[in-house]
Amino acid sequence: MNKEIQGFCLCIGMMGLAYVALLILLVLFTGAKIVKTIMIVASISAMLLSLGLSSQVKSRIKKKIFNQAC
């Protein structure tokens, strides 16, 4: 995957996660029932975020998580 598409996926993924954060705040303050929407947007954003990361960055993140967990 070329760098432009990776950057685009990262950007859209981060914007989606920011949108999820705003939706969660909306739910907390108003009590709106939009849990399904939040889950769908969060999962698509996480998928795009993982597509945008290079394999080296993914392996570094996994190492950090496993080292902190153990």
PDB file of N, CA, C and O in Angstrom:
ATOM      1  N   MET A   1       0.860  -1.174   0.000  1.00  0.00           N
ATOM      2  CA  MET A   1       0.000   0.000   0.000  1.00  0.00           C
ATOM      3  C   MET A   1       0.903   1.233   0.000  1.00  0.00           C
ATOM      4  O   MET A   1       1.866   1.300   0.764  1.00  0.00           O
ATOM      5  N   ASN A   2       0.597   2.192  -0.845  1.00  0.00           N
ATOM      6  CA  ASN A   2       1.473   3.360  -0.923  1.00  0.00           C
ATOM      7  C   ASN A   2       1.217   4.334   0.236  1.00  0.00           C
ATOM      8  O   ASN A   2       0.219   4.233   0.949  1.00  0.00           O
ATOM      9  N   LYS A   3       2.126   5.250   0.394  1.00  0.00           N
ATOM     10  CA  LYS A   3       2.115   6.156   1.551  1.00  0.00           C
ATOM     11  C   LYS A   3       0.896   7.075   1.580  1.00  0.00           C
ATOM     12  O   LYS A   3       0.391   7.404   2.654  1.00  0.00           O
ATOM     13  N   GLU A   4       0.424   7.487   0.408  1.00  0.00           N
ATOM     14  CA  GLU A   4      -0.719   8.399   0.380  1.00  0.00           C
ATOM     15  C   GLU A   4      -1.979   7.721   0.906  1.00  0.00           C
ATOM     16  O   GLU A   4      -2.744   8.321   1.662  1.00  0.00           O
ATOM     17  N   ILE A   5      -2.190   6.476   0.507  1.00  0.00           N
ATOM     18  CA  ILE A   5      -3.372   5.751   0.972  1.00  0.00           C
ATOM     19  C   ILE A   5      -3.251   5.447   2.453  1.00  0.00           C
ATOM     20  O   ILE A   5      -4.243   5.525   3.179  1.00  0.00           O
ATOM     21  N   GLN A   6      -2.049   5.101   2.922  1.00  0.00           N
ATOM     22  CA  GLN A   6      -1.847   4.867   4.355  1.00  0.00           C
ATOM     23  C   GLN A   6      -2.139   6.130   5.147  1.00  0.00           C
ATOM     24  O   GLN A   6      -2.812   6.075   6.177  1.00  0.00           O
ATOM     25  N   GLY A   7      -1.650   7.247   4.685  1.00  0.00           N
ATOM     26  CA  GLY A   7      -1.906   8.512   5.373  1.00  0.00           C
ATOM     27  C   GLY A   7      -3.379   8.866   5.382  1.00  0.00           C
ATOM     28  O   GLY A   7      -3.896   9.368   6.380  1.00  0.00           O
ATOM     29  N   PHE A   8      -4.059   8.605   4.265  1.00  0.00           N
ATOM     30  CA  PHE A   8      -5.487   8.873   4.184  1.00  0.00           C
ATOM     31  C   PHE A   8      -6.261   7.992   5.162  1.00  0.00           C
ATOM     32  O   PHE A   8      -7.171   8.464   5.844  1.00  0.00           O
ATOM     33  N   CYS A   9      -5.898   6.716   5.227  1.00  0.00           N
ATOM     34  CA  CYS A   9      -6.566   5.798   6.164  1.00  0.00           C
ATOM     35  C   CYS A   9      -6.339   6.236   7.612  1.00  0.00           C
ATOM     36  O   CYS A   9      -7.259   6.197   8.430  1.00  0.00           O
ATOM     37  N   LEU A  10      -5.111   6.653   7.921  1.00  0.00           N
ATOM     38  CA  LEU A  10      -4.827   7.130   9.277  1.00  0.00           C
ATOM     39  C   LEU A  10      -5.651   8.369   9.612  1.00  0.00           C
ATOM     40  O   LEU A  10      -6.207   8.480  10.705  1.00  0.00           O
ATOM     41  N   CYS A  11      -5.722   9.281   8.679  1.00  0.00           N
ATOM     42  CA  CYS A  11      -6.458  10.527   8.903  1.00  0.00           C
ATOM     43  C   CYS A  11      -7.943  10.260   9.111  1.00  0.00           C
ATOM     44  O   CYS A  11      -8.536  10.762  10.065  1.00  0.00           O
ATOM     45  N   ILE A  12      -8.544   9.477   8.228  1.00  0.00           N
ATOM     46  CA  ILE A  12      -9.970   9.179   8.337  1.00  0.00           C
ATOM     47  C   ILE A  12     -10.251   8.366   9.608  1.00  0.00           C
ATOM     48  O   ILE A  12     -11.265   8.583  10.272  1.00  0.00           O
ATOM     49  N   GLY A  13      -9.360   7.441   9.944  1.00  0.00           N
ATOM     50  CA  GLY A  13      -9.527   6.654  11.167  1.00  0.00           C
ATOM     51  C   GLY A  13      -9.490   7.510  12.418  1.00  0.00           C
ATOM     52  O   GLY A  13     -10.300   7.324  13.326  1.00  0.00           O
ATOM     53  N   MET A  14      -8.551   8.449  12.471  1.00  0.00           N
ATOM     54  CA  MET A  14      -8.462   9.336  13.640  1.00  0.00           C
ATOM     55  C   MET A  14      -9.666  10.269  13.711  1.00  0.00           C
ATOM     56  O   MET A  14     -10.175  10.543  14.798  1.00  0.00           O
ATOM     57  N   MET A  15     -10.118  10.754  12.570  1.00  0.00           N
ATOM     58  CA  MET A  15     -11.310  11.602  12.569  1.00  0.00           C
ATOM     59  C   MET A  15     -12.532  10.811  13.042  1.00  0.00           C
ATOM     60  O   MET A  15     -13.384  11.343  13.754  1.00  0.00           O
ATOM     61  N   GLY A  16     -12.614   9.554  12.647  1.00  0.00           N
ATOM     62  CA  GLY A  16     -13.715   8.703  13.093  1.00  0.00           C
ATOM     63  C   GLY A  16     -13.679   8.462  14.584  1.00  0.00           C
ATOM     64  O   GLY A  16     -14.719   8.478  15.241  1.00  0.00           O
ATOM     65  N   LEU A  17     -12.491   8.237  15.129  1.00  0.00           N
ATOM     66  CA  LEU A  17     -12.381   8.025  16.572  1.00  0.00           C
ATOM     67  C   LEU A  17     -12.700   9.299  17.351  1.00  0.00           C
ATOM     68  O   LEU A  17     -13.268   9.236  18.441  1.00  0.00           O
ATOM     69  N   ALA A  18     -12.337  10.449  16.797  1.00  0.00           N
ATOM     70  CA  ALA A  18     -12.703  11.718  17.429  1.00  0.00           C
ATOM     71  C   ALA A  18     -14.221  11.896  17.400  1.00  0.00           C
ATOM     72  O   ALA A  18     -14.811  12.387  18.363  1.00  0.00           O
ATOM     73  N   TYR A  19     -14.849  11.498  16.297  1.00  0.00           N
ATOM     74  CA  TYR A  19     -16.304  11.563  16.184  1.00  0.00           C
ATOM     75  C   TYR A  19     -16.968  10.646  17.215  1.00  0.00           C
ATOM     76  O   TYR A  19     -17.985  11.004  17.808  1.00  0.00           O
ATOM     77  N   VAL A  20     -16.391   9.471  17.421  1.00  0.00           N
ATOM     78  CA  VAL A  20     -16.914   8.544  18.434  1.00  0.00           C
ATOM     79  C   VAL A  20     -16.811   9.167  19.821  1.00  0.00           C
ATOM     80  O   VAL A  20     -17.729   9.039  20.631  1.00  0.00           O
ATOM     81  N   ALA A  21     -15.701   9.837  20.095  1.00  0.00           N
ATOM     82  CA  ALA A  21     -15.548  10.497  21.392  1.00  0.00           C
ATOM     83  C   ALA A  21     -16.626  11.566  21.588  1.00  0.00           C
ATOM     84  O   ALA A  21     -17.192  11.693  22.674  1.00  0.00           O
ATOM     85  N   LEU A  22     -16.903  12.323  20.543  1.00  0.00           N
ATOM     86  CA  LEU A  22     -17.956  13.341  20.634  1.00  0.00           C
ATOM     87  C   LEU A  22     -19.337  12.703  20.807  1.00  0.00           C
ATOM     88  O   LEU A  22     -20.174  13.226  21.542  1.00  0.00           O
ATOM     89  N   LEU A  23     -19.575  11.584  20.136  1.00  0.00           N
ATOM     90  CA  LEU A  23     -20.848  10.886  20.298  1.00  0.00           C
ATOM     91  C   LEU A  23     -21.010  10.346  21.718  1.00  0.00           C
ATOM     92  O   LEU A  23     -22.108  10.369  22.275  1.00  0.00           O
ATOM     93  N   ILE A  24     -19.920   9.864  22.297  1.00  0.00           N
ATOM     94  CA  ILE A  24     -19.978   9.370  23.678  1.00  0.00           C
ATOM     95  C   ILE A  24     -20.303  10.516  24.627  1.00  0.00           C
ATOM     96  O   ILE A  24     -21.087  10.343  25.560  1.00  0.00           O
ATOM     97  N   LEU A  25     -19.712  11.675  24.401  1.00  0.00           N
ATOM     98  CA  LEU A  25     -20.056  12.840  25.224  1.00  0.00           C
ATOM     99  C   LEU A  25     -21.525  13.213  25.056  1.00  0.00           C
ATOM    100  O   LEU A  25     -22.194  13.564  26.027  1.00  0.00           O
ATOM    101  N   LEU A  26     -22.022  13.138  23.836  1.00  0.00           N
ATOM    102  CA  LEU A  26     -23.429  13.420  23.579  1.00  0.00           C
ATOM    103  C   LEU A  26     -24.330  12.457  24.345  1.00  0.00           C
ATOM    104  O   LEU A  26     -25.339  12.865  24.921  1.00  0.00           O
ATOM    105  N   VAL A  27     -23.965  11.194  24.348  1.00  0.00           N
ATOM    106  CA  VAL A  27     -24.745  10.198  25.080  1.00  0.00           C
ATOM    107  C   VAL A  27     -24.708  10.480  26.576  1.00  0.00           C
ATOM    108  O   VAL A  27     -25.728  10.373  27.257  1.00  0.00           O
ATOM    109  N   LEU A  28     -23.543  10.837  27.084  1.00  0.00           N
ATOM    110  CA  LEU A  28     -23.429  11.098  28.522  1.00  0.00           C
ATOM    111  C   LEU A  28     -24.261  12.294  28.960  1.00  0.00           C
ATOM    112  O   LEU A  28     -24.868  12.272  30.031  1.00  0.00           O
ATOM    113  N   PHE A  29     -24.292  13.336  28.138  1.00  0.00           N
ATOM    114  CA  PHE A  29     -25.001  14.547  28.541  1.00  0.00           C
ATOM    115  C   PHE A  29     -26.493  14.526  28.223  1.00  0.00           C
ATOM    116  O   PHE A  29     -27.283  15.144  28.937  1.00  0.00           O
ATOM    117  N   THR A  30     -26.889  13.826  27.163  1.00  0.00           N
ATOM    118  CA  THR A  30     -28.295  13.860  26.780  1.00  0.00           C
ATOM    119  C   THR A  30     -29.035  12.548  26.996  1.00  0.00           C
ATOM    120  O   THR A  30     -30.265  12.533  27.039  1.00  0.00           O
ATOM    121  N   GLY A  31     -28.317  11.467  27.131  1.00  0.00           N
ATOM    122  CA  GLY A  31     -28.958  10.176  27.301  1.00  0.00           C
ATOM    123  C   GLY A  31     -29.492   9.593  26.007  1.00  0.00           C
ATOM    124  O   GLY A  31     -30.335   8.697  26.037  1.00  0.00           O
ATOM    125  N   ALA A  32     -29.016  10.087  24.867  1.00  0.00           N
ATOM    126  CA  ALA A  32     -29.455   9.564  23.574  1.00  0.00           C
ATOM    127  C   ALA A  32     -29.028   8.108  23.435  1.00  0.00           C
ATOM    128  O   ALA A  32     -27.980   7.705  23.940  1.00  0.00           O
ATOM    129  N   LYS A  33     -29.844   7.334  22.751  1.00  0.00           N
ATOM    130  CA  LYS A  33     -29.558   5.905  22.597  1.00  0.00           C
ATOM    131  C   LYS A  33     -29.024   5.636  21.195  1.00  0.00           C
ATOM    132  O   LYS A  33     -29.761   5.234  20.295  1.00  0.00           O
ATOM    133  N   ILE A  34     -27.741   5.867  21.037  1.00  0.00           N
ATOM    134  CA  ILE A  34     -27.089   5.685  19.734  1.00  0.00           C
ATOM    135  C   ILE A  34     -25.892   4.747  19.860  1.00  0.00           C
ATOM    136  O   ILE A  34     -24.850   4.957  19.239  1.00  0.00           O
ATOM    137  N   VAL A  35     -26.063   3.709  20.676  1.00  0.00           N
ATOM    138  CA  VAL A  35     -24.958   2.796  20.943  1.00  0.00           C
ATOM    139  C   VAL A  35     -24.556   2.036  19.680  1.00  0.00           C
ATOM    140  O   VAL A  35     -23.365   1.840  19.437  1.00  0.00           O
ATOM    141  N   LYS A  36     -25.524   1.607  18.875  1.00  0.00           N
ATOM    142  CA  LYS A  36     -25.196   0.870  17.652  1.00  0.00           C
ATOM    143  C   LYS A  36     -24.368   1.724  16.701  1.00  0.00           C
ATOM    144  O   LYS A  36     -23.411   1.241  16.096  1.00  0.00           O
ATOM    145  N   THR A  37     -24.735   2.977  16.573  1.00  0.00           N
ATOM    146  CA  THR A  37     -23.994   3.882  15.696  1.00  0.00           C
ATOM    147  C   THR A  37     -22.565   4.051  16.195  1.00  0.00           C
ATOM    148  O   THR A  37     -21.616   4.034  15.412  1.00  0.00           O
ATOM    149  N   ILE A  38     -22.425   4.213  17.492  1.00  0.00           N
ATOM    150  CA  ILE A  38     -21.090   4.380  18.075  1.00  0.00           C
ATOM    151  C   ILE A  38     -20.238   3.146  17.812  1.00  0.00           C
ATOM    152  O   ILE A  38     -19.068   3.269  17.450  1.00  0.00           O
ATOM    153  N   MET A  39     -20.805   1.968  17.988  1.00  0.00           N
ATOM    154  CA  MET A  39     -20.047   0.731  17.777  1.00  0.00           C
ATOM    155  C   MET A  39     -19.638   0.569  16.312  1.00  0.00           C
ATOM    156  O   MET A  39     -18.513   0.160  16.024  1.00  0.00           O
ATOM    157  N   ILE A  40     -20.536   0.886  15.395  1.00  0.00           N
ATOM    158  CA  ILE A  40     -20.225   0.748  13.966  1.00  0.00           C
ATOM    159  C   ILE A  40     -19.131   1.721  13.555  1.00  0.00           C
ATOM    160  O   ILE A  40     -18.172   1.335  12.887  1.00  0.00           O
ATOM    161  N   VAL A  41     -19.271   2.985  13.953  1.00  0.00           N
ATOM    162  CA  VAL A  41     -18.264   3.987  13.584  1.00  0.00           C
ATOM    163  C   VAL A  41     -16.924   3.669  14.232  1.00  0.00           C
ATOM    164  O   VAL A  41     -15.880   3.842  13.603  1.00  0.00           O
ATOM    165  N   ALA A  42     -16.937   3.207  15.477  1.00  0.00           N
ATOM    166  CA  ALA A  42     -15.686   2.871  16.162  1.00  0.00           C
ATOM    167  C   ALA A  42     -14.990   1.694  15.492  1.00  0.00           C
ATOM    168  O   ALA A  42     -13.769   1.707  15.338  1.00  0.00           O
ATOM    169  N   SER A  43     -15.737   0.689  15.095  1.00  0.00           N
ATOM    170  CA  SER A  43     -15.103  -0.470  14.470  1.00  0.00           C
ATOM    171  C   SER A  43     -14.544  -0.129  13.089  1.00  0.00           C
ATOM    172  O   SER A  43     -13.452  -0.578  12.741  1.00  0.00           O
ATOM    173  N   ILE A  44     -15.275   0.659  12.301  1.00  0.00           N
ATOM    174  CA  ILE A  44     -14.771   1.062  10.987  1.00  0.00           C
ATOM    175  C   ILE A  44     -13.538   1.946  11.138  1.00  0.00           C
ATOM    176  O   ILE A  44     -12.578   1.809  10.380  1.00  0.00           O
ATOM    177  N   SER A  45     -13.561   2.853  12.116  1.00  0.00           N
ATOM    178  CA  SER A  45     -12.412   3.735  12.339  1.00  0.00           C
ATOM    179  C   SER A  45     -11.193   2.946  12.793  1.00  0.00           C
ATOM    180  O   SER A  45     -10.077   3.225  12.355  1.00  0.00           O
ATOM    181  N   ALA A  46     -11.393   1.968  13.660  1.00  0.00           N
ATOM    182  CA  ALA A  46     -10.274   1.143  14.110  1.00  0.00           C
ATOM    183  C   ALA A  46      -9.696   0.332  12.958  1.00  0.00           C
ATOM    184  O   ALA A  46      -8.481   0.154  12.868  1.00  0.00           O
ATOM    185  N   MET A  47     -10.564  -0.158  12.078  1.00  0.00           N
ATOM    186  CA  MET A  47     -10.090  -0.900  10.914  1.00  0.00           C
ATOM    187  C   MET A  47      -9.253   0.003  10.002  1.00  0.00           C
ATOM    188  O   MET A  47      -8.181  -0.392   9.543  1.00  0.00           O
ATOM    189  N   LEU A  48      -9.750   1.216   9.745  1.00  0.00           N
ATOM    190  CA  LEU A  48      -8.995   2.148   8.908  1.00  0.00           C
ATOM    191  C   LEU A  48      -7.671   2.532   9.554  1.00  0.00           C
ATOM    192  O   LEU A  48      -6.656   2.674   8.871  1.00  0.00           O
ATOM    193  N   LEU A  49      -7.687   2.698  10.867  1.00  0.00           N
ATOM    194  CA  LEU A  49      -6.469   3.046  11.582  1.00  0.00           C
ATOM    195  C   LEU A  49      -5.437   1.930  11.464  1.00  0.00           C
ATOM    196  O   LEU A  49      -4.254   2.198  11.258  1.00  0.00           O
ATOM    197  N   SER A  50      -5.877   0.688  11.593  1.00  0.00           N
ATOM    198  CA  SER A  50      -4.928  -0.420  11.476  1.00  0.00           C
ATOM    199  C   SER A  50      -4.450  -0.600  10.039  1.00  0.00           C
ATOM    200  O   SER A  50      -3.323  -1.046   9.819  1.00  0.00           O
ATOM    201  N   LEU A  51      -5.278  -0.264   9.065  1.00  0.00           N
ATOM    202  CA  LEU A  51      -4.833  -0.310   7.672  1.00  0.00           C
ATOM    203  C   LEU A  51      -3.762   0.741   7.394  1.00  0.00           C
ATOM    204  O   LEU A  51      -2.858   0.516   6.589  1.00  0.00           O
ATOM    205  N   GLY A  52      -3.864   1.875   8.054  1.00  0.00           N
ATOM    206  CA  GLY A  52      -2.935   2.962   7.803  1.00  0.00           C
ATOM    207  C   GLY A  52      -1.584   2.800   8.465  1.00  0.00           C
ATOM    208  O   GLY A  52      -0.614   3.448   8.071  1.00  0.00           O
ATOM    209  N   LEU A  53      -1.513   1.940   9.469  1.00  0.00           N
ATOM    210  CA  LEU A  53      -0.243   1.754  10.161  1.00  0.00           C
ATOM    211  C   LEU A  53       0.655   0.797   9.393  1.00  0.00           C
ATOM    212  O   LEU A  53       0.185  -0.193   8.832  1.00  0.00           O
ATOM    213  N   SER A  54       1.932   1.093   9.372  1.00  0.00           N
ATOM    214  CA  SER A  54       2.869   0.178   8.720  1.00  0.00           C
ATOM    215  C   SER A  54       3.132  -1.018   9.628  1.00  0.00           C
ATOM    216  O   SER A  54       2.826  -0.975  10.820  1.00  0.00           O
ATOM    217  N   SER A  55       3.688  -2.065   9.077  1.00  0.00           N
ATOM    218  CA  SER A  55       3.922  -3.280   9.857  1.00  0.00           C
ATOM    219  C   SER A  55       4.938  -3.053  10.970  1.00  0.00           C
ATOM    220  O   SER A  55       4.854  -3.690  12.021  1.00  0.00           O
ATOM    221  N   GLN A  56       5.896  -2.154  10.753  1.00  0.00           N
ATOM    222  CA  GLN A  56       6.886  -1.858  11.791  1.00  0.00           C
ATOM    223  C   GLN A  56       6.228  -1.190  12.989  1.00  0.00           C
ATOM    224  O   GLN A  56       6.533  -1.520  14.135  1.00  0.00           O
ATOM    225  N   VAL A  57       5.334  -0.258  12.727  1.00  0.00           N
ATOM    226  CA  VAL A  57       4.649   0.437  13.811  1.00  0.00           C
ATOM    227  C   VAL A  57       3.734  -0.529  14.550  1.00  0.00           C
ATOM    228  O   VAL A  57       3.649  -0.478  15.777  1.00  0.00           O
ATOM    229  N   LYS A  58       3.050  -1.403  13.830  1.00  0.00           N
ATOM    230  CA  LYS A  58       2.185  -2.394  14.467  1.00  0.00           C
ATOM    231  C   LYS A  58       2.981  -3.288  15.400  1.00  0.00           C
ATOM    232  O   LYS A  58       2.541  -3.566  16.516  1.00  0.00           O
ATOM    233  N   SER A  59       4.148  -3.743  14.958  1.00  0.00           N
ATOM    234  CA  SER A  59       4.965  -4.626  15.800  1.00  0.00           C
ATOM    235  C   SER A  59       5.478  -3.895  17.032  1.00  0.00           C
ATOM    236  O   SER A  59       5.564  -4.488  18.107  1.00  0.00           O
ATOM    237  N   ARG A  60       5.825  -2.609  16.895  1.00  0.00           N
ATOM    238  CA  ARG A  60       6.264  -1.842  18.067  1.00  0.00           C
ATOM    239  C   ARG A  60       5.134  -1.659  19.073  1.00  0.00           C
ATOM    240  O   ARG A  60       5.352  -1.742  20.281  1.00  0.00           O
ATOM    241  N   ILE A  61       3.928  -1.410  18.572  1.00  0.00           N
ATOM    242  CA  ILE A  61       2.777  -1.256  19.461  1.00  0.00           C
ATOM    243  C   ILE A  61       2.495  -2.566  20.190  1.00  0.00           C
ATOM    244  O   ILE A  61       2.223  -2.565  21.391  1.00  0.00           O
ATOM    245  N   LYS A  62       2.560  -3.689  19.463  1.00  0.00           N
ATOM    246  CA  LYS A  62       2.322  -4.995  20.089  1.00  0.00           C
ATOM    247  C   LYS A  62       3.356  -5.273  21.163  1.00  0.00           C
ATOM    248  O   LYS A  62       3.011  -5.764  22.237  1.00  0.00           O
ATOM    249  N   LYS A  63       4.643  -4.962  20.888  1.00  0.00           N
ATOM    250  CA  LYS A  63       5.687  -5.182  21.880  1.00  0.00           C
ATOM    251  C   LYS A  63       5.431  -4.361  23.140  1.00  0.00           C
ATOM    252  O   LYS A  63       5.578  -4.869  24.252  1.00  0.00           O
ATOM    253  N   LYS A  64       5.047  -3.087  22.972  1.00  0.00           N
ATOM    254  CA  LYS A  64       4.776  -2.217  24.119  1.00  0.00           C
ATOM    255  C   LYS A  64       3.622  -2.765  24.947  1.00  0.00           C
ATOM    256  O   LYS A  64       3.690  -2.788  26.176  1.00  0.00           O
ATOM    257  N   ILE A  65       2.556  -3.208  24.270  1.00  0.00           N
ATOM    258  CA  ILE A  65       1.388  -3.708  24.987  1.00  0.00           C
ATOM    259  C   ILE A  65       1.732  -4.991  25.743  1.00  0.00           C
ATOM    260  O   ILE A  65       1.357  -5.143  26.905  1.00  0.00           O
ATOM    261  N   PHE A  66       2.441  -5.913  25.091  1.00  0.00           N
ATOM    262  CA  PHE A  66       2.788  -7.168  25.741  1.00  0.00           C
ATOM    263  C   PHE A  66       3.776  -6.961  26.877  1.00  0.00           C
ATOM    264  O   PHE A  66       3.705  -7.665  27.885  1.00  0.00           O
ATOM    265  N   ASN A  67       4.699  -6.010  26.738  1.00  0.00           N
ATOM    266  CA  ASN A  67       5.654  -5.750  27.819  1.00  0.00           C
ATOM    267  C   ASN A  67       4.978  -5.138  29.029  1.00  0.00           C
ATOM    268  O   ASN A  67       5.359  -5.433  30.162  1.00  0.00           O
ATOM    269  N   GLN A  68       3.980  -4.288  28.814  1.00  0.00           N
ATOM    270  CA  GLN A  68       3.260  -3.684  29.942  1.00  0.00           C
ATOM    271  C   GLN A  68       2.314  -4.684  30.578  1.00  0.00           C
ATOM    272  O   GLN A  68       2.079  -4.624  31.784  1.00  0.00           O
ATOM    273  N   ALA A  69       1.766  -5.604  29.793  1.00  0.00           N
ATOM    274  CA  ALA A  69       0.813  -6.577  30.329  1.00  0.00           C
ATOM    275  C   ALA A  69       1.522  -7.641  31.165  1.00  0.00           C
ATOM    276  O   ALA A  69       0.950  -8.153  32.127  1.00  0.00           O
ATOM    277  N   CYS A  70       2.747  -7.973  30.812  1.00  0.00           N
ATOM    278  CA  CYS A  70       3.462  -9.043  31.528  1.00  0.00           C
ATOM    279  C   CYS A  70       4.214  -8.547  32.726  1.00  0.00           C
ATOM    280  O   CYS A  70       4.858  -9.334  33.419  1.00  0.00           O
TER     281      CYS A  70
END
